[in-house]
Amino acid sequence: MAGTAGGYNIDNYLIPIDNTLRLYNVAGSNMNVLGVAPDAIGKIEVDGVTLTTNAQGAITLNLANANTWTATQTFSVNGTAAIFQITSPKGDIVQFYNNSGTVVGYINNVGNISFNFAFFNGSISTNGSLNVNATTTTLAGTTAGSIVYSMPFQGSSYKKFIAYANGYENDTTTAQSITFPVAFSSVAGITYNSTGLTLTNSLTALTISAPNSTTTYTGMIIVEGF
């Protein structure tokens, strides 16, 4: 595609323009834009939507504005397509396809992200099945100290509850218990206990037997299962 005084020449066909390059994506195809010079084009329009370019000619997409796109838009990156979809009702905001056209990942409108296989460089924070930043809860000891706990893994095939006893003391005959943030579905076991406390568990809760002494207990507790 070459620029001329009267417009743009594509395969020797002159297309007059009003300082706007209009590109229309054919359904079922990927669109590639190459060699766009920002000093020759005032703006770029895709399916009736004007895109902003920076000084280097790069296209800026404002996905934060739900009204930016009125139809599904397809962009091709190194042969792999990504679908940006902000329509009503809103479904997957971004869908990723492999070269055979199969969806391999998505980002939906409630913030959930799913990839069949992906590499991540940096931190990952999710809600539900995996949440390494899960909120911690504190159980105060009947007499002194506390037990801080959370459940960073809550998947259907693997769950993990962790707790830290910090100077925990229960100088009574009444046991204390912690209800798991998400109940285990079939199997749960205490796989680690360095506190010295006597512990029992069910699918829904961890019970700390009452030591009935002035001894303080410190250490980690791990419960794992399905």
Buried (B, 14 or more C-beta within 10 A) or exposed (E): EEBEEEBBEEEEEEEEBEEEBBEEBEEEEBBEBEEBEBEEBEEBBBBEBEBEBEEEBEEEBEEEEEEBBEEBBBBBEEEEBBBBBBEEEEEBBBBBBBEEEEEBBBBBEEEEBBEEEEEEEEEEEEEEEBBEEBEEBEBEBBBBBBBEBBBBBBEEEEBBBBBBBBEBBBBBEEBBBBEBBBEBEEEBEBEEBEBEBEBEBEBEEBBBBBBEEEEBBBBEBBBBBE
